[in-house]
Amino acid sequence: MLQHAWSRPESRRLVVFLGLSTGFMLVEAAVGLLSNSLGLMGDACHMLFDNAALAIGIWASGMADRPPDLRYPYGYKRFEVLAGFVNALFLIFVAVTIMVEATERFSS
């Protein structure tokens, strides 16, 4: 799938951005853990799920280019919609996790 993404210019940009974003996420998470900053850790977690969403989007884009077959006679275009749904679930999970952690810190 990575070879397919690298062969298309618009997907290649996404792969490069995914690498850069992952690097920034790791630095932000390390600094957040060292400084015990909920804001930095929350943003690093958000970036983790953004990176996962990018990876899923790159995968879904590759799947959507597949031709119809016996299993999916209408094609694979809905994989992009499912990728968007998974991204929404990731963001809800991050929001709830940050709210729980913030509530615990506020109460203490």
N, C-alpha and C positions, 0 to 999 in steps of 0.2 A: 504494500500500500504506500509506503514511503517513496518508493521509486516512481509510482504513478503521480504522487503529489509533487515530487521534484521535477517531473517532466512538464508540468503546466506552470507558466509564469505566475499566475495569481495564487496558486497553491504554494509555490516555492516561497513567496513572500510570507505566507502564513507559517510555514515551517521555520523560516529564519526568525520571525517574530516570536514563535513559540520558544525557540532556544534562548533568545534574549530575555524574554519574560520569565522563563524558568530561572535563569541566572539571578535576575533581580529579586525574584521571590525567595530564593535561598539566602541571599544576603539579608533581606528584610526579616526573614524568620530568625536568622541567627542573631541579629541585633535586637530583635524583639524579645527573644528568650534571654539574652544577656542583660537587657535593661528592664525586664519584666514589664514591658509596655503592652497593654491590651490592644491599643490602637494598631501598633505595628504587627502584632501577632494576628489580629483580626484581618488586617489588610493582606498579610502573607497567606492566610487561609483563603481569603477571597481570591487572591491571585492563583493559588493552587487549583481552585475549582474553575477559574477562568482558563487556566492552562489545560485542564482536563477537558473543558468545553471546546477549546481550540483543537485539541487532539481528536476528540470525537467528531468535530465538524470536518476536519481534514479526512478522517476515515469515512464519514457519511458522504462527503463529496466524491470520494473515490467509488464508493458503493453505488451512488446515484448514476454514475457513468456506465454502469454495467448494462448490457442489453437484457431484455426479457428472456426468461427461460421457463422450463416446465413448472418449477416451484413458484416463481413470481411472474405470471404471464403478463402482468401490467407493468413490469419493470421494478426498479429499485428506488424510484424518486422519493418515496415516503421515508426513506432512511434519514433524509435531511430534516423532515418534520419531527421524527423521533429523537434526533440529536438535539433539536431545540427544546423538546420536552424534558430530556435528561438534564440539559443545562438549567432549566427552570427549577427542577428538583434539587440540583446542587446548590443553587443560590438560596432556596428556602432553607435547606439544611444549614448553610453557613449563617444565615440571619438568625435562626433559632439558637444555634450554638453560641453565637456572640451575645445574644440577649441573655441566655442562661448564665454565661460567665460574668457578664456585667452585673446582673442581679446579685450573684453571689458576692462579687467584690463590693457592691454598694451596701449590701446588708452587713458586711463585716467591717 
